[in-house]
Amino acid sequence: MPVSNPREKYLREGLSTISYDNGIAITEAKILADAYLYLHGSEPGRLRHARIRDGGDRWFGDVIGGVGVSPLRTGLPPVEVDKITGQIKWPQGPTLARIDVTSLDP
């Protein structure tokens, strides 16, 4: 099924490359955090994404949002991605063991 939404296309392509077998790299954490926010953290008209930083045993995805080309910190707590398992936690949404391409299916 073709995907017409550019954001969803980016997420589907990125999620298809993630391997949970050897830990989560910073680039994979970015895709996972963005997919999580796409599923559980966006408001109509305000697409959110994560700016990843190292947090020791986990990646922190600072939540960035805004309209147009001026992304701003939202003041929301960061999304946490476990570096070994890929588990995602966020106080504003559910804890997920994994996100994969099927998570985006209707």
PyMOL commands that set and color helices and strands:
alter all, ss='L'
color gray80, all
select helices_A, chain A and resi 6-15+20-22+26-40+101-104
alter helices_A, ss='H'
color red, helices_A
select strands_A, chain A and resi 49-54+58-65+72-73+79-82+88-89
alter strands_A, ss='S'
color yellow, strands_A
deselect
rebuild
show_as cartoon
